[in-house]
Amino acid sequence: MPRRKKALLPRATSPESGWAYRFLARLASLGWEDALTEGRAAALSGAVTSLEIGRAGARAEVRAAGGHTEETSLSLRPLESLVKRRVLKAMAARARYAADLLAGRLPEDVESAFVGTRRSLLPMDATDIVSRCSCAGGEEPCAHAGALAVLLGDRLQDDPFLVFLLRGVPREELLAGLQRARTRPDRKTEARAGDAPAPGDSAERSEPLPRHILERPELFYRPGEPVAALRSSFAPPEHPEAVLTRLGPPPFRDAEASRLLVDLHRAIGLGARERLSEWEWRKAGGRS
């Protein structure tokens, strides 16, 4: 008698935030709502007996109501090479993205790197989802595919990088491509290297991360020097109400209100200077 496969159970409750929630919510908005509801009930009952996730997508075996097993798969339309290069370049241009990805975190706003590519990380429409099931003949998407999607969402809570894997980009390939994009010089930038920057050109430029950060990304957010080594200076403005003067007259009809605003601004400046002086004194060894 063949040994019964162990059931793979999802978490008891649906995700309420993060990439898992966004993935399942996007599926629901694209016609998967019933499949996900029925699939979650099936998955919680132990119907899913195997799950494999790879470059080609996710595959699972799901026990049907009659006791037999259905084979179902789910993937997202792969990203074209040109799209991947443009996305990696966009992510590499932002140090925060590079630091988060290298530290094992998928930024919540990473889809902004897809702007201008006519693609996205999460499915854009129903044609972006590739789903098949051996039950053939049932409604699409079926409950078996829904159970697979529920288990997949469960895995996404532990590893958000699976969203890229569903697009055909494994985590190792993503990080390797990101490092290449961070270190490879931009030909257009090289061609203009000797040119003076254009006035008002404040576009964010890509700067390679130091090697020690790439090897130990947790050091990215660590200060380079201890706080005690920091030096501060306070230079009072030439005019005590310089900022208010620059902003123009207060938008009040009441002259008393305008005077109180000036007094409040002056008090804030004096308080800040006193706190800074006190901090410098304490750092130098003074006692309260």
C-alpha angles and dihedrals in degrees: 000000000000116000114253113245118241114254120243109222125198124218113289094245132045117253114265100195144010131049094314091058093045092049095050092041090053091050090050091052090053096057102282098108096106093040091053093048093050092038093054091052090050093046092049089052090057099256096138110082102169138021130186124179121191145135090295092054134257127321129188142173113228126187111231127215091266093057097253122117126249123202115219135174138193132190141148125243105275120250116252117241092249091051091049092051092049092047093048091048091051092049093045091054089065114068091200091058092048092049094048095046094046089049091054098258125124109215115237091229097044090119088074085076087068094061110127095018097090086230135092139198095242118050114281097199141350092279089061090066121077111198130165134174134182090227087084113180098045124106116287124265091032130201091257091059088044091055089051090050091051092052089045090053088050090056091047089063088064099036117022090180087079086082088068090044090057086057090054097261115117118209093249091053091047094052093043091051090047092054091048090050090050094051102033111093117238110243092215090050091049091051090055096039093111095045122098114248115264115252112267092013101147098154113144111255127207115248121184115245115241114264093244089058092051090051094044108021092177087074092065094086095038115103115248093225134030117265091245089064094058118109124206135190134194120205112182115221119257089245119037091223096041095129094047091046091052091051093052131236116336113262093243129115091200111084090203091058090051091051091050090052091054091048091048092050091049092049091051091053093049091047092051091050092049093049091049091050091048091050091050090049093050091047089053090057104271122147131223 
